[in-house]
C-alpha cells in the first residue's frame, strides 16, 4: 500500500465503445483525420470513415469496446485470471493513449501513422488478452465465441461522445444494471442536461492537465442551471429513517491507484488516484479477512467499511509527490490533491417499504469511470454547489460563486439480488429501484448509501477529478466504490433505525 504525503499529487482518463472521428492538433492548427466507428470494428473492421464533426475540439482520445460487456457470466474458477487480463487491457489502452498523445503532430501530418503505430499494435495486444480470457473461461466452462470482435479500437474527437442509454458501461469495469439509474436520482440526482455548456467559453480552450483536459466547455456556472431536483414521493409503509456514519475526510492522506473490487491483485488497476476513508487495509491485495481485521477511521468502530472515490485536484501548476508515479503523472493525473472540507455518509430507506440488511463484504460501484467513451447509461455522479443543491449537473463541473463550495454526490444502488456480494461485471448483483420505487423482481431493498463530498476550492474552472487518461478528466466519469464491512450488530441497528423512521448515528 502506497501513501502520498499531503504536499503533492496528479490525474488521467480511459476507454470504451462506439466512435467516429478525431481532430488532432498538429503544427499549431487543427487537422481533421478520418477515423472509424469503434464497437469492435475500426480500421480492422468494415465501417467506413466518418466526417469530422467539431472543428472546435482540440482533444482526441482512444475508444475501445468495453471487453467485460462482451463476456458471458464468468465462472468463479476463471474470475481471477479474467480480472487480471481485463486490468491488463486497461493498461494497454493507457499505453496506447500515451503513444497517441506523444505523436499527435506526426499523426496529423500522416494519418496512417495512427493505425501503424497506435491502433494496430493495440489491437494485437487486445486480441492476445481476449484469447487468454477465452482460454481461462474454457478451462472451467464453455469458451465464449466471438471475443476477437472486441479487439479493434479507434480514435475519436473529444466532443463525439456516445449517446445516452446504449447499455454499455464500465464504471471501473462494470456493466449496465438495466435500471436506468432511477433510484440514483432520488437523492437529488438531477441530470442537469441542456444547460449552457461553458458560458460562451471556447470549447477548445485547454484547462490544466498538461493538455489532457478538462476544457472550458466542461464547466458551467451553477447560477445558470435551472432548479429541478426530482425527489420521489414516499408511500405508506416507506422506511423513512436514516443512519449516518462519520469516517472523516481522509485527513491522514491515504491514497493509492488500486481498485480491489475491479482489479484485485493488480497494482495501479485504476490508473488514477483514490481517496480512502474508513478501512485502512484497502489496497489491491486486500482480502475479506484483511478488511475485517483492518483499522478504520470511522468513529464507530463497528463500521470497518471502505469508501473510496477519485481524488479532486486543483489545476494550479503545483505538483504532488506522485508526479512521476503510477496513478499520478505517469497516468496524466497532475495537480494539487484537495482534501474535502466535508464528507457525509448517510444510509437511507426505501420510498415504498422496509429494508433488509446488506450482506457483509457486499461490493458496490456507482457511476462509470469510462462514461466519456462508454456513454452515460451508468453515469451517476452529481455535481453542484453549496446553496444551490436544488440544481444538479451530471456531465459538467460547476463554477460556484464566491462563498459557495463544490459538491459531489453519489447515490448508490439500493437493491440486492439476495445471493451475491459481487458479480463478474461488478454490476448485476445490485440494482437501482424502478421508477415506482420498488426493486426489480428477485431483488430486495437494502439501505442506500448517499455520499456527499464538499470541497473549498477557488471559484472558477480550475479543478478536475482523476480519471483514466483517455477519459480526458470529464466530469461524467466520476464514480464511487463501497465495500460493506459493518459488523452484524451495527448493521442490525442501521436497519432498525431506518425501518423505524429514526435518525441514528
PyMOL commands that set and color helices and strands:
alter all, ss='L'
color gray80, all
select helices_A, chain A and resi 67-70+76-102+104-109+112-140+147-150+183-185+209-211+216-218+222-224+288-293+329-331+371-374+469-471+475-477+488-500
alter helices_A, ss='H'
color red, helices_A
select strands_A, chain A and resi 22-26+29-33+60-64+153-157+219-221+242-245+255-256+274-278+306-310+312-314+336-337+342-348+363-367+381-385+397-399+406-411+415-416+430-431+444-445+448-455+463-465+479-483+503-504
alter strands_A, ss='S'
color yellow, strands_A
deselect
rebuild
show_as cartoon
